Structures are given as structure tokens and as C-alpha cells.
């Protein structure tokens, strides 16, 4: 009996203690984090005119709330990590989602930039408490009369939220940045892999970093260095040296030094902006000497390997198609051909050579020609109809000449996020997919549609520099990978000195410095 009474007494005491503790202990403060997205990889040399507000909303109206928090790998990674913290509340600020035509589009107008920034800032100002800001950016946005758009985004937000609220951004490694962004923000996290498998991971890292900044356990101390090197994006593939060695060196510093974060931008040469090219951002926890040491080491290493980084040679169409024929004969297929230099999406150099050399069993995905699609739609075209029209080769000399295609319509209708595309079946089991704007195929999934099946083809031609390796190379699908060049000093090729830069200091950068 005494034992039972003792148990009851102990239980009552424990219950009272817990109740007292719950009353005395204050509730944990919720940290409100604003999530903002404003991304564009801008090809200022591409034709088509400036990007206006209408181009930003053609795909989708701006998103906010939970819809924004589910948009894109960077944000999804940030949200995934944030949900593991019980004291984080995320607020999705109304943000533009994407430009019609993606990275094949030219300058953003100043009016369109200000239009969306006004929406973002007005909504941000309406929140009664903001403890942190996360920016999902790209790094290679180019805007008329605004030299450094991403830094300008951070600057305007800083002026609104004050100096005590931490701001952190995530970036694509093709970003053009310098020290200006970190004057206004507290940290930058950049993908270290191309293709960008680690976008989700960088979002997660940004969430952990921002929370430490908000709770005062991390005092952001930064250093930036900008090696004067300009490279075409095709050479930036992190599956080859020295690109992979540069990123590995950054990871090694992060492994050796607690709370050090090392980020490398390779740059985006198709943006004619003053901060074009390579850049290193380093963050440490209140250790300026360490930040400078790491930044200097990264600068020195990148400079030492500059020649190997820049010097790459690629096959011209005639030789590439001949090598493709040889690979087929040797049984080294499927063959994947990356048309690396075509930014607008209508270049016909490879297609013409394939037809001239009588190649069979190819799937060309994809060729841009919105006018052809408009005509097919107006004619009420359907599967099985005859097709005999010139396609592609219309944006500039860089695109080559239109190619006359004669065959039958194998597919027509919505596909790959477009409302209307057409697949034209030619002789010799060849198919050309026609799309309304530049379309970069990165995985195998979009190539199984309608009655079209991957197994029916031996050769796949895609408009891509490196991203296509995700689906064709690094999965082991293609036995032969060929990156194909284009004749002439065109936009998109590695021959960057043929472009007429007005703002980028190309003459001060390797390998173009006089």
C-alpha cells in the first residue's frame, strides 16, 4: 500500500513540476523568412528584342505563398531544410517565375525589372516582422541601365528591411557576379556541379546558414576575388578537368575549415555586362583573415589552370556526322550529339549535314520554328498529313539556312510544356521535332511521346552544351557523345572575341587580353 502511495505522490509532484515549467518557460520566437525568386539567364546577344513584363507572365502569372515555395529545386531545397526547424516560418513573396524562351531571350527592360521589384518590395513591406530573406536568383540576369541586377535586388531589399536582417541568395554557377552582391547580402551559395545536380543541396545549405545568422551564432565575414577569365559555358562542364578540380578545391576548403563556405561562379559570356566572368565568394564565421586566405588560394589556382580551362576543340558538323556514321558501324550507339552553340534554337547546320550524308535512324529534338507551327495550326494539321516546308535557319546567319523537310506529320499537339508542337517523320526513319522556341532536352523522358519511342532511333540531336549529359551521358544511355561546333564566329561558340561587347571588359580578360 505504501508503495502505491509513494508512486502516486511522485507522479503528482512530476506533473506539477511539468506544469510549472510550461508556465515559466517562454514560447520560442518564430523566425519569419521571406522567400523571393527572380531568376533569368540573359543572352543579350540573342535576337528578338527586349524582355517586357508580358514575356515574364506568358508561361505563368507570378506565384506566391505555397505555390512559390514549391517552385524550382533551389527553393524546394530551402523549404525542405527549413521545415526541420520548428522556429522557422516561411512567407512566399509574389515573384515572377520565368521568361518565355528562357535563356534564348535578350535584355530585360528596365521597366519590367522595376515592375516586378515594386511588387516584391510592396509585399515585403506589408509584413509586420521579417527576420530573414532568402533570394532564389540566377546570377546572369542582364537589365537595361542596371549594371548588376542581382546586387540591385539585394540592395533594394536591404534598404527596406534594414541592416540587421540577414539576406542570403542561391545562384547558378553560370552567374556573372563580383563583390557587389555581398556588400548588400550576407551570403551566396552557388551550384558546384554542371549539370546542376546540387541545386536542391545549395537551397538546403542556404537555409541552415540563414538560420545561424538569424539566431546570432554566425557572423558573416566575406571575401570576393575575380580572376579575369572568360569562358564559354560549354567548357565549364564539371565532369572534366580543370573545371572539376576547381570545384573540388572549393569543397576541400569547406571540409577543412569549420564554417567556411566557398563558391565559384564561372560566368555567362552571352551577357554583355561589366561583371561578366569568373568570381569567387567566400563566407566565414567572423574570420576575415581566413576568408581572404581561401579567396586568394582559389584565385591563384583558377589562374594557374586557365589555359587548360579555356582551350577546348569541338567537331564541325561535317566531321561530327562522319564520326557518327563510324560509331553506328562499330556498334557504338546510341549516339548523342549536342548542338552546343545554338542559343535561339533554329540552327540547321547539323540537320543539313545529316540529310546530305544520308544518315538514318535519327531523332532531332528540337528545332525552333514558330511560324511553321502557326501555319500548321491554321491549316488544322493532323497526324498522317503530308508535310513539305522549309524549317529553321531564320534568326540570323548563325542559324544557317532553312532546310526543306518533306515527310508526314507523326505527332501534333501539346508536348514538353508547349501548347503546340509537331514531329515530322522523314525517309530513313528520321524524325524532326519542331517547337515554338528554344528547347533544351536534358533527360530522356521528353523523347517518349505519341508513337515516338527511344528504342526506334540510334542518333539523338539536342540543343544543349552540357545539360544533356544528365540524361544521355551520365546515365550510360549513349555510348558515343559528340559536342558539335558551328562554322563562323557566331553567338554561342567558344569564339567569344567575335562578339561585339559594349559593357563587358573582354579585352582585359584571358584569353582575349591584348
Secondary structure, DSSP 8 states (H G I E B T S, - for coil): -HHHHHHHHHHHHHHHHHHHHHHHS-----EEEEEEE------TTSSS--B-HHHHHSS---B-HHHHHTSSHHHHHHHHHHTT-TTEEEEE--B----TTGGG---B-HHHHHHHHHHHHHHHHT-S---EEEEE--S---BTTBS-HHHHHHHHHHHHH-TTSEEEEEE-TT----TTHHHH-SEEEE--SSS-TTHHHHHHHHHHHHHHHHTTS--EEEEEE---B---GGGG-TTSTTHHHHHHHHHHHHHHSTT-EEEEE---TTS--TT-S-EEEEEEES-HHHHHHHHHHHHHHHHHTHHHHH----B-HHHHHHHHHHHHHTT--SEEEEETT-SSS---HHHHHHHHTT--SEEEEEEE-HHHHHHHHHHT--TT-EEEEEES--S-GGG---EEEEEEEEEEEEETTEEEEEEEEEGGGEEEEEESS-----SSGGG-BTTB-GGG-SEEEES-SSTTHHHHTTTS--SEEEEE--SSS-TTSS-GGGS--SSS-GGGSBTT--
